[in-house]
Amino acid sequence: MYELTICHLYPDLLNLYGDRGNIIALTKRCEWRGIRVHSRPVSLGDRFSPDECDILFIGGGQDYEQSIIQDDLLKGKREAIKEAVEAGKVILAVCGGMQLLGRYYRTHDGKDIACIGAVDLWTHGSHDRLIGNLVFECDFLKKDGFDGLVVGFENHSGKTWMGPGVRPMGKVIAGFGNNGEDGFEGAVYKNTYCTYSHGSLLPKNPALADHLITLALKNRYTDFEALPPLDDSLEAAAREAMIRRLTGKQGSGR
Amino acid sequence: MKQRFKLLRFWAAVITAKCAIVILRLFKSGGTSLPGKLALKLYPQILDHLAGLFRVTMITGTNGKTTTSRIVLSMMEQKGLKVITNKSGANLSSGITTTLISALTLGGRPRFSHALLETDEAAFRTLAPRLKPETVIVTNFFRDQLDRYGELHTTVNNVREGISRIPDAVLILNADDSLCASLGRNAPNKVIYFGMGEGIYPESGASINSDAAFCIQCKSRYEYSSVTFGHLGHFRCPSCGYERPHTHVECSGILFYDSLGSHVEISGPDLRISVKLALPGLYNIYNALAGASFGLALGLDEKAIAAALSGFECGFGRMETIAIQDKELKMILVKNPTGFNQVLRYLLTQEKPFVLAFAINDRLADGTDISWLWDVDFEVLALMAERVRNFYVSGIRAEDMAVRLKYAGISTDRIRMEKDYRQLITRALQETGAGETCCILPTYTAMLDIRRILKKQFGLKEFWK
């Protein structure tokens, strides 16, 4: 029997916008296939050890909560998280989580807040807020045999940019994406996936959820090949409805 | 001269708004904001002018505003006061202006002595200094529609700023809510705190998604000796010592509760009563406590407070029941995770089988972001799945709700999608057995749509009355 450990970073502080839906989706989609999941909250004062983690999830928090974790994160967990990223651990970081993995966050009055620096991306605060439903297209999901479209909801005032070693997660079809300017959404570095898309992201985008689970199982089990398919008709209906609404086009149904 | 011009403008604005109210009613529209908007356009200072004509009480906070208003109203009625209220949830400046204008004679004289105004928490900052209330009740603060209100602390600080400009107002605050209680700290105002007694709340709902686990003063993690739900409870900060204040009105015992209501003891230095609340849902005890605190501030005696508490109706759409032949249809508004969780807990008290329908919209008034559905503990539905005949999903985001139920462990063959509200009501009622209940849980705009259909089909009374 396969097993995976899913760590949720600061679940009591970084838990905006239904972030835990991503953990629920990963867990359920494993359980429905007989894969045992251990979920582990990693909060203030807890040690994070990359060796005991297959998937790490980092969500976003309100400014007040993010200010509480600042010290614990940078002094207690920064090195371990960098190590996990470099070792190719599967990581999903949403919204504030993506910003935290980057190098710094520059507030709109020009103050730089140091971040983890595990991924070569950075964020500049702005006065406009990028809010709304979002559809973007991911090539790596097309390679998995899907239509590659991912739906979600974004709500951020930070605008994120990335260096040459990092690829965007997808191309914006409808919505703003990382900065509302370059047409890209999210970032991928090794097995670390970052995005502004909540909504919650994974329940409605099962192809992406399965992509992450597959990577994690391949990391841990050399004999693992592929996940058996599930009946995703409800998920497909929810995803399709939003694709139709935002683009006027039909998705391929998967 | 200037004074006379002002009066003229006031009168012109009042007449215009009054005409608009009459016309809107002729067309059977419950429009509550347009007349006020017109009046504000014609005379931007009209609210300050209007406020001077009434003795004002304001109620704000995330959850329970409407129900608390109803209870406070029945307290005022015990005292024999003549009160105008904004009953239908018209709680922004335009709706409040409409309400106050409708309380004037054609000559611009007030027909009521008191105004009881439910106020949107985001609008409170600007409205409080203009309305100059004698009393302010703040029910609680929970995360709500982040796309509209922004961060929770911003909302709390907005209300704090509004309060700082009305130092003479009496504040009635929830002691169990560390965010709400903090409004009374260092404020020159007279404060009445209400709360739940230690350890008497039967279901502890401590949640990892707590909205305020960390001290608002020093950011240390609070310690709790007792939790009711969400972040409400007997909190104490081990580092700076900020703690739940002593209460003046406290629920000291829950003798009984079921799906129809509860029997509670309420006590404090100045009162001790035992009263049956005809309001289902334990969260409504908080609203009753807020109401009792107001009664105390008003100078009512124990008997009058108890009488007011035991005899009032539910607020508009928050929970209303209509009998349809031998079945009943219940509609309960849902708008944020904490409120939704309390509704689900309430459903646990249903003993008979029932049909459960969700109608989720994502229009502006509902919040365009529906991510919050993932913060609701739908997993508790598994505890009552046997009693639920079927699960219906409806509204613009019916598909999302279906996915949420699936991941909460509800078998997909029990989830029915029906986007047409008329069909939804027909199908859901068909599956409801004799003597059973069909529960519809809509978001705000879905509630308005469903209500319109219920009004036509079953003669539900119109909501502005």
HADDOCK unambig.tbl for C-alpha pairs under 7 A between the chains (distance, minus, plus):
assign (segid A and resid 12 and name CA) (segid B and resid 208 and name CA) 5.43 0.50 0.50
assign (segid A and resid 12 and name CA) (segid B and resid 209 and name CA) 5.86 0.50 0.50
assign (segid A and resid 12 and name CA) (segid B and resid 210 and name CA) 6.98 0.50 0.50
assign (segid A and resid 15 and name CA) (segid B and resid 209 and name CA) 6.74 0.50 0.50
assign (segid A and resid 17 and name CA) (segid B and resid 371 and name CA) 5.13 0.50 0.50
assign (segid A and resid 17 and name CA) (segid B and resid 372 and name CA) 5.67 0.50 0.50
assign (segid A and resid 18 and name CA) (segid B and resid 371 and name CA) 5.00 0.50 0.50
assign (segid A and resid 18 and name CA) (segid B and resid 372 and name CA) 5.15 0.50 0.50
assign (segid A and resid 18 and name CA) (segid B and resid 373 and name CA) 6.84 0.50 0.50
assign (segid A and resid 18 and name CA) (segid B and resid 374 and name CA) 4.52 0.50 0.50
assign (segid A and resid 18 and name CA) (segid B and resid 375 and name CA) 4.91 0.50 0.50
assign (segid A and resid 20 and name CA) (segid B and resid 374 and name CA) 6.83 0.50 0.50
assign (segid A and resid 21 and name CA) (segid B and resid 374 and name CA) 5.26 0.50 0.50
assign (segid A and resid 25 and name CA) (segid B and resid 407 and name CA) 6.88 0.50 0.50
assign (segid A and resid 28 and name CA) (segid B and resid 407 and name CA) 6.81 0.50 0.50
assign (segid A and resid 62 and name CA) (segid B and resid 151 and name CA) 6.25 0.50 0.50
assign (segid A and resid 68 and name CA) (segid B and resid 219 and name CA) 6.46 0.50 0.50
assign (segid A and resid 153 and name CA) (segid B and resid 369 and name CA) 6.75 0.50 0.50
assign (segid A and resid 198 and name CA) (segid B and resid 371 and name CA) 7.00 0.50 0.50
assign (segid A and resid 199 and name CA) (segid B and resid 370 and name CA) 6.69 0.50 0.50
assign (segid A and resid 199 and name CA) (segid B and resid 371 and name CA) 4.39 0.50 0.50
assign (segid A and resid 200 and name CA) (segid B and resid 371 and name CA) 5.48 0.50 0.50
assign (segid A and resid 200 and name CA) (segid B and resid 374 and name CA) 6.84 0.50 0.50
assign (segid A and resid 234 and name CA) (segid B and resid 399 and name CA) 6.85 0.50 0.50
assign (segid A and resid 234 and name CA) (segid B and resid 402 and name CA) 6.74 0.50 0.50
assign (segid A and resid 234 and name CA) (segid B and resid 403 and name CA) 5.92 0.50 0.50
assign (segid A and resid 235 and name CA) (segid B and resid 403 and name CA) 5.90 0.50 0.50
assign (segid A and resid 237 and name CA) (segid B and resid 399 and name CA) 6.25 0.50 0.50
assign (segid A and resid 238 and name CA) (segid B and resid 399 and name CA) 4.65 0.50 0.50
assign (segid A and resid 238 and name CA) (segid B and resid 400 and name CA) 5.41 0.50 0.50
